[in-house]
Amino acid sequence: MASTYVNDLRLNEMATGDGSGTWGTTTNTNLELIGEALGYGTEGITTNADTHTSTIADGATDPVRAMYVKYTGTLDSACTITIAPNTVNRMHFIENGTSGSQNIIISQGSGANVTIPPGDTKAVYLDGAGSGAAVVDAFASLNVVDLKIQDDLTVTDDLIVNGDIDLEGAIDVNGTSNLDVVDIDGAVDMASTLTVAGVVDITDTTDSSDATGDTGALRTEGGASIAKKLYVGTDLDVDGTANLDVVDVDGAVDMASTLTVAGVVDITDTTDSSDATGDTGALRTEGGASIAKKLYVGTDLDVDGTSNLDVVDIDGAVDMASTLAIAGVATAATSANITEGALVDGTTAWDAAAKANATLLLEENTTISAPSNAVAGAIISIEVAQHATSGPYTLAWNTVFEFASSTAPTMTATDAKTDIFAFRYNGSVWQEIGRSQNMAQT
């Protein structure tokens, strides 16, 4: 009978009557390979290979027979390494010693595999289950009594400690730490949130001298959220926003941001306002003022910007320097004027809100696109003029425009002629409500 190599180290198993006169040599080779299996081996991967197969040699030296195997080479993508034969059942320490910052993926069959990041080493075992063989991370749930680490400890997932942690140096936590009792002799640099279920007692009495977050006993360069009562023994300097339910202030209040009051602010000063600088009057602001309820103004109201008003009762004149937006009904005793806005020919964009009264001079064949900012009930119009000498040009309409009998009009094909169209938006399409064509330009 011939020799076989079906064992997990691929050693030569001689059959009865085989190897006459060579048993000593074969046995010595097997012993050397057993020693090799307890050692360290290195195998190179072809440059930039996506796959690699390590086949343990039968009865001959092979680096992958070693318990500790280091893979080397240069990669530009992750490489799947298949260890063969798929019947070998054994333990391995495998190091990703490749360059190129790529993972290696250890596989044996169609079963599970293990990914090893560049520069890392993992303890794995091969289950040798044949075509469905799997590679398993042996230390995925490692339980040790005392673990001593002489250099850095990097944890890429959760760290749960049921006992005490005694640190001689620094601890860098990028995520969340849930700690029952903490005794810290040095500084704490937090990259995330610190949640304390008990009391934080700060015995340092250093005063705060500025808003940089670098002074005082309690320092923060970000915000501070306090769910309960805050008592301040001396001054409270707020550069941002303070949301306060009840405020009792004995001195002056200097606000660099927003003051929100849920109750009543009673200002007894009767000083009049003389300009828009925010420096005069009993109530002064250099920014905006937002009033959710009714505002009563005993004398004049001077608005330099935009006023959004639900109901307005004005006994005098209104002088608007900006836009007046009315959600209800506007009744005018005289005519209303909507300023013309010129559109550009070609593929014509039309903002129905900004240019409700539009003009368009054709200097090329043109298609009018669907108007933007369409609001149900809106009415828009457009005056389309052929160029005085270079035309005539055609005019097409987006399908959002609806005409009588669903037939778009033909633009007057004569130079220096003008057509005018008017539309009303019903929430889905722009319905034509008026048309005048073949008018002379003036």
Buried (B, 14 or more C-beta within 10 A) or exposed (E): EEBBBEBBBBBBBBEEEBBEEEEEEBBEBBEEBEEBBEEEBBBBBEEEBEEBEBEBEBBEEBBBBBBBBBBEBBBEEEBBBBBBBBBBEBEBBBBBBBEEEBBBBBBBBEBBBBBBEBEBBBBBBBBBBEEEBBBBBBEEEEEEEEEEEEEEEEEEEEEEEEEEEEEEEEEEBEEEBEEEEEEEEEEEEEEEEEEEEEEEEEEEEEEBEEEEEEEBEEEEEEEEEEEEEEEEEEEEEBEEEBEBEEEEEEEEEEEEEEBEEEEEEEEEEEEEBEEEEEEEBEEEEEEEEEEEEEEEEEEEEEEEEEEEBEEEEEEEEEEEEEEEEEEEEEEEEEEEEEEEBEBEBEEBEBBBEEBBBBBBBBBEBBEBEBBEEBEEEBBBBBBBBBBEEEBBBEBEBBEBBBBEEEEBBEBBEEBBBBBBBBBBBEEEBBBBEEEEBEEEEE
